[in-house]
Amino acid sequence: MKNLKKLLPIFVLIILLGLGFYFYKFNFKPKDLKTKINQKESQFVSNRIPSFSVKDIVIPNQPQSKKTASISLKTDKNYYKVGEVFNIQVIVSGDGENIDGSEFLLNFNPWLISVVEINEGSFFSLYPQKTIDNQNGEIRVVALQGANESKDLYNEVMVTLSVEVIQAGNLEFSFNKEKTHIAAYGGQELLSSVDSLIVELK
């Protein structure tokens, strides 16, 4: 029994040396395991949080809505002069369908104009996204109804764009159809058509 007690420290030393050799050989660090766990958690979270869109909110087993809605653009005249600031209304139209929200991506030539401001309309209550990219010629807007609101769509101003003319030419505004939607209750697509707009700049 006394011999075992004398040998015990030797056994412990051998085990510690063995563990040290293992960690050295495989270059293992305790923080490596923590890093891998954090990477897995980050990957899981990123896979669970998609980019927001009106089309993402879909409730199953809803009555099928007809696609009769449209998005169009309206100005007070067909031509403007360099240096002039004018307004463009983005109009959403429907046949009285109850809607949850609308979104659009509008493209334009950034060499000809600069979009100064996006002014909200009165039909929608929430505007989680309003972005102007004058470098790439893009406008992105997402508009939603409030949680306890229920409105029927006929002919409404979604937003009004304030635009400044910087160069003469024929200016075209066109919607990206893949990123332009009008969503009914339950997330069903109502959009049937989009209309582009051409304005002469002198």
ROPA-663842 format. One record per residue (C-alpha): residue number from 0; residue in three letters; x, y, z. Coordinates in steps of 0.05 Angstrom, whole numbers, plus 32768, in hexadecimal, padded with zeros to 4 digits. Layout:
<pts>
PT seq type    x    y    z
PT NUM  Ala    X    Y    Z
...
</pts>
This chain:
<pts>
PT seq type    x    y    z
PT   0  Met 8000 8000 8000
PT   1  Lys 803A 802E 8010
PT   2  Asn 805A 801D 7FCD
PT   3  Leu 8019 8031 7FA9
PT   4  Lys 8019 8074 7FCC
PT   5  Lys 8061 8080 7FB6
PT   6  Leu 8050 806E 7F6E
PT   7  Leu 8010 8098 7F6A
PT   8  Pro 8035 80DA 7F5D
PT   9  Ile 805C 80B8 7F25
PT  10  Phe 801A 80A0 7F04
PT  11  Val 7FFD 80E6 7F08
PT  12  Leu 803B 8104 7EE9
PT  13  Ile 8039 80D1 7EB0
PT  14  Ile 7FEF 80E2 7EA2
PT  15  Leu 7FFE 812D 7EA2
PT  16  Leu 8038 8124 7E73
PT  17  Gly 800C 80FA 7E45
PT  18  Leu 7FD6 812F 7E42
PT  19  Gly 8009 8165 7E36
PT  20  Phe 8027 813E 7DFC
PT  21  Tyr 7FE1 8134 7DDE
PT  22  Phe 7FCF 817E 7DE0
PT  23  Tyr 8013 8190 7DC3
PT  24  Lys 800F 815E 7D8A
PT  25  Phe 7FC9 8171 7D74
PT  26  Asn 7FD2 81BB 7D82
PT  27  Phe 7F92 81BB 7DAB
PT  28  Lys 7F7E 81F9 7DD2
PT  29  Pro 7F41 81FE 7E00
PT  30  Lys 7F2B 823D 7DDC
PT  31  Asp 7F28 8217 7D9A
PT  32  Leu 7EEC 81F0 7DB3
PT  33  Lys 7EC9 8230 7DCA
PT  34  Thr 7ED7 8250 7D85
PT  35  Lys 7EB9 8214 7D61
PT  36  Ile 7E7B 8216 7D8D
PT  37  Asn 7E73 8261 7D80
PT  38  Gln 7E7B 8256 7D35
PT  39  Lys 7E45 8221 7D36
PT  40  Glu 7E16 824F 7D5E
PT  41  Ser 7E23 8289 7D2E
PT  42  Gln 7E15 825D 7CF2
PT  43  Phe 7DD5 8244 7D11
PT  44  Val 7DBD 828B 7D21
PT  45  Ser 7DCE 82A5 7CDB
PT  46  Asn 7DA8 826C 7CBB
PT  47  Arg 7D6B 827C 7CE6
PT  48  Ile 7D68 82C7 7CD7
PT  49  Pro 7D58 82D5 7C8D
PT  50  Ser 7D57 831A 7C6D
PT  51  Phe 7D14 833C 7C78
PT  52  Ser 7CE0 8340 7C41
PT  53  Val 7C95 8348 7C3E
PT  54  Lys 7C93 8306 7C18
PT  55  Asp 7CB3 82E1 7C53
PT  56  Ile 7C74 82E8 7C7E
PT  57  Val 7C47 82B0 7C65
PT  58  Ile 7C0D 8291 7C8B
PT  59  Pro 7BF7 824D 7C6F
PT  60  Asn 7BAF 8238 7C5E
PT  61  Gln 7B96 827D 7C4C
PT  62  Pro 7B62 8289 7C15
PT  63  Gln 7B86 8295 7BD3
PT  64  Ser 7B87 82DF 7BBF
PT  65  Lys 7B85 82F8 7B78
PT  66  Lys 7BC2 831C 7B5D
PT  67  Thr 7BA2 835D 7B48
PT  68  Ala 7BCE 8392 7B6A
PT  69  Ser 7C02 83BE 7B47
PT  70  Ile 7C39 83EF 7B56
PT  71  Ser 7C44 842D 7B2B
PT  72  Leu 7C68 8470 7B2A
PT  73  Lys 7C4A 84B6 7B21
PT  74  Thr 7C66 84FB 7B15
PT  75  Asp 7C45 853E 7B07
PT  76  Lys 7C66 8545 7AC2
PT  77  Asn 7C90 851F 7A90
PT  78  Tyr 7CCF 854A 7A8D
PT  79  Tyr 7CFB 8571 7ABE
PT  80  Lys 7D39 859E 7AB9
PT  81  Val 7D7F 8594 7AD5
PT  82  Gly 7D81 85AD 7B1D
PT  83  Glu 7D36 85A5 7B26
PT  84  Val 7D1A 857C 7B61
PT  85  Phe 7CDA 8555 7B54
PT  86  Asn 7CB0 851F 7B76
PT  87  Ile 7C9E 84D9 7B61
PT  88  Gln 7C65 84B4 7B83
PT  89  Val 7C68 8469 7B8A
PT  90  Ile 7C1F 8452 7B84
PT  91  Val 7C05 840E 7B9C
PT  92  Ser 7BC1 83FB 7B80
PT  93  Gly 7B91 83C1 7B8B
PT  94  Asp 7B48 83AA 7B8A
PT  95  Gly 7B3A 83B1 7BD4
PT  96  Glu 7B64 8378 7BEC
PT  97  Asn 7B7A 8379 7C35
PT  98  Ile 7BC6 837F 7C35
PT  99  Asp 7BFE 8377 7C67
PT 100  Gly 7C35 839E 7C43
PT 101  Ser 7C5C 83AF 7C04
PT 102  Glu 7CA4 83B4 7BEF
PT 103  Phe 7CCA 83C9 7BB1
PT 104  Leu 7D10 83D1 7B94
PT 105  Leu 7D12 840A 7B61
PT 106  Asn 7D4C 8414 7B31
PT 107  Phe 7D62 8455 7B0F
PT 108  Asn 7D9E 8475 7AEC
PT 109  Pro 7DC8 8496 7B22
PT 110  Trp 7DED 84C0 7AEE
PT 111  Leu 7DAE 84E7 7ADF
PT 112  Ile 7D8D 84F2 7B23
PT 113  Ser 7D98 84F0 7B6D
PT 114  Val 7D60 84D8 7B9B
PT 115  Val 7D5E 8508 7BD5
PT 116  Glu 7D28 84ED 7C03
PT 117  Ile 7CF2 84B8 7C0D
PT 118  Asn 7CB2 84D2 7C2C
PT 119  Glu 7C81 84A0 7C4B
PT 120  Gly 7C38 849B 7C35
PT 121  Ser 7BFE 8497 7C65
PT 122  Phe 7BE2 8452 7C52
PT 123  Phe 7C19 8428 7C74
PT 124  Ser 7C2C 8431 7CBD
PT 125  Leu 7C72 8411 7CBF
PT 126  Tyr 7CAE 841C 7C92
PT 127  Pro 7CE5 83EC 7CAB
PT 128  Gln 7D10 83FB 7C6E
PT 129  Lys 7D1A 843A 7C44
PT 130  Thr 7D5E 843C 7C20
PT 131  Ile 7D7A 8467 7BE9
PT 132  Asp 7DB8 8451 7BC2
PT 133  Asn 7DCB 8489 7B93
PT 134  Gln 7E0C 8467 7B81
PT 135  Asn 7DEB 8429 7B64
PT 136  Gly 7DA8 8448 7B52
PT 137  Glu 7D7A 8421 7B81
PT 138  Ile 7D41 8432 7BB1
PT 139  Arg 7D27 83FD 7BE1
PT 140  Val 7CE8 8406 7C0B
PT 141  Val 7CC2 83D6 7C38
PT 142  Ala 7C7E 83ED 7C54
PT 143  Leu 7C50 83C8 7C84
PT 144  Gln 7C0E 83CE 7CA7
PT 145  Gly 7C0C 83D2 7CF3
PT 146  Ala 7C00 8394 7D1C
PT 147  Asn 7BB7 83A4 7D2A
PT 148  Glu 7BA8 83C7 7CE8
PT 149  Ser 7B7E 83AE 7CAE
PT 150  Lys 7B79 83D8 7C6F
PT 151  Asp 7B5F 83C9 7C29
PT 152  Leu 7B89 83DF 7BEE
PT 153  Tyr 7B6C 8409 7BB6
PT 154  Asn 7B9A 8441 7BA0
PT 155  Glu 7BCD 845B 7BD2
PT 156  Val 7C10 8480 7BD3
PT 157  Met 7C44 8452 7BF2
PT 158  Val 7C7C 8486 7BF1
PT 159  Thr 7C90 84C6 7BCE
PT 160  Leu 7CD7 84CD 7BB3
PT 161  Ser 7CF9 8510 7BB0
PT 162  Val 7D28 8512 7B74
PT 163  Glu 7D5C 8544 7B5B
PT 164  Val 7D70 8548 7B12
PT 165  Ile 7DBC 8549 7B08
PT 166  Gln 7DC3 853B 7ABE
PT 167  Ala 7D99 853C 7A7E
PT 168  Gly 7D81 84FC 7A5F
PT 169  Asn 7D48 84CA 7A5D
PT 170  Leu 7D3D 84AF 7AA3
PT 171  Glu 7D1B 846C 7AAF
PT 172  Phe 7D03 8452 7AF2
PT 173  Ser 7CF7 8407 7AF2
PT 174  Phe 7CE3 83D6 7B29
PT 175  Asn 7D09 8396 7B37
PT 176  Lys 7CCF 8365 7B32
PT 177  Glu 7CF1 832F 7B5C
PT 178  Lys 7CF7 835F 7B97
PT 179  Thr 7CB5 8384 7B90
PT 180  His 7C77 8369 7BB2
PT 181  Ile 7C32 8379 7BCF
PT 182  Ala 7C1F 8346 7C04
PT 183  Ala 7BD8 8335 7C19
PT 184  Tyr 7BC4 831B 7C5D
PT 185  Gly 7BEA 82DB 7C6A
PT 186  Gly 7C24 82F0 7C3C
PT 187  Gln 7C03 82E0 7BF9
PT 188  Glu 7C1E 8305 7BBD
PT 189  Leu 7BEC 8337 7B9F
PT 190  Leu 7C1A 835A 7B6E
PT 191  Ser 7C06 8351 7B25
PT 192  Ser 7C2C 8389 7B01
PT 193  Val 7C5F 83C0 7B09
PT 194  Asp 7C65 83FD 7ADD
PT 195  Ser 7CA6 8420 7ACD
PT 196  Leu 7CAC 846B 7AC1
PT 197  Ile 7CD5 8493 7A8E
PT 198  Val 7CE3 84DD 7A9A
PT 199  Glu 7D06 850D 7A6B
PT 200  Leu 7D3D 8538 7A8C
PT 201  Lys 7D52 8577 7A67
</pts>
